[in-house]
Amino acid sequence: MSEDEREPPYLYADYVGTRLRAPAKPLVHLPDGFHDFPAPVFPRTIAELDHDLTRQHAGEPIGERIIVTGRVLDSDGRPLRKTIVEVWQANAAGRYLDQDDQHPAPLDPNFSGAGRCLTDDEGRYRFITIKPGAYPWKNHRNAWRPAHIHFSLLGSEFRSRLVTQMYFPGDPLMPQDPILQSIPDQAGRERLVSRFDPETTVPEWALAYQWDIVLRGRAATPFENEP
Amino acid sequence: MTPSQTVGPFFGVGLPFEKGEQIVAPGTAGAIRVEGQVLDGKGEPVPDALIEIWQIGSGFGRARTDAEGAFSFTTAKPGGTPAPDGRTQAPHLNVTVFARGLLRHLVTRMYFPDKAEANAADPVLNLVEPARRETLIAKNCGGVLHFDVRLQGERETVFFAI
């Protein structure tokens, strides 16, 4: 199975939102190289505390405090340093700070649900947040999204751009979620599920989840750095 | 590779940022304004899309659509860029589209209406069937460049595999 076949299709009828938004015509393939160009400078400021979603307000947010860490790698396992990682999520009650979110669950005045960081020299990122709640959506009868954190990654090149979602191990809502199930194979779906990380868990303070992210790109060319 | 997932409808808290639509400041000499609308397969506006522009040499832009599916950017007009095969590509903007209902982002290009000669020789436009090329060329509406993104259906925008 090629890497492209592991990606979700544009049209996945079980996810109703794709039906009028998926392109109907085939994508146009360009010869190699046309999309191999470096990322321009990212103009958004990333401040020291932007990785800590629990310290953006006067008080602490309600919910289960968690640490989410991992590495951003190329397909040869090399770390991708200075990758921009942006996250956003629902609060512990399953509500987003968004005027279009009408789920009748409480907002948390101490939680906005967005953060940012840059990966370090080993490709590592680290966020402190609270575990997001599941929430209902209107895709089908009694549809609920499994708990997830949205991730946006901006690497050093155009082709490595990725927006995806991280899920939590053992969530019983995953098998019925058409967004996760749109990924054709089990191995691909499992790549989006974090792992409970007892080593990073801080005693008396916060559970940790670990999730590595592999980006595509020209850097994945084999033997590029071989002597 | 880590598979893609949709940006969903609630990215507003996380991705748009102040002045993200200003790749160059308005009023800068030579600045151009790009306006457009994202439309679905029924021609309805897509109010929860995010557009990014990656412009070699100038910068990065990001803007969400509003309730009418409309977005806008201010940027500098690009020059021609070398193609991997040594030819010259006509000036263009690299445009990516994210939205609820898009499990992967889409990639397209915006070319310029006053560059007919360069567009006719452009190696990428020449890979597109002639009847669909016009979906990639902005229209000049009183000095503003208008570029709509039709996700599906009649006059569907050409999108590129990445």
Interface residues (C-beta under 8 A of the other chain):
Chain A: E3 R6 E7 P8 P9 Y10 Y12 Y15 G17 T18 R19 L20 R21 A22 P23 A24 K25 L27 V28 H29 L30 P31 D32 G33 F34 H35 D36 F37 P38 A39 P40 V41 F42 P43 R44 S75 E86 V87 W88 A90 Y96 L97 D98 D100 D101 S112 G113 A114 H150 S152 F158 R159 R161 L162 V163 T164 Q165 I179 L180 S182 I183 G188 R189 R191 L192 I213 V214 L215 R216
Chain B: M1 T2 P3 S4 Q5 T6 V7 G8 P9 F10 F11 G12 V13 G14 L15 F17 K19 G20 D40 G41 K42 E44 V46 D48 E52 W54 Q55 I56 G57 S58 G59 F60 A83 P84 D85 N94 T96 F98 A99 R100 G101 L102 L103 R104 H105 L106 V107 P123 V124 L127 V128 R132 L151 Q152 G153 E156 T157 V158 F159 F160 A161 I162
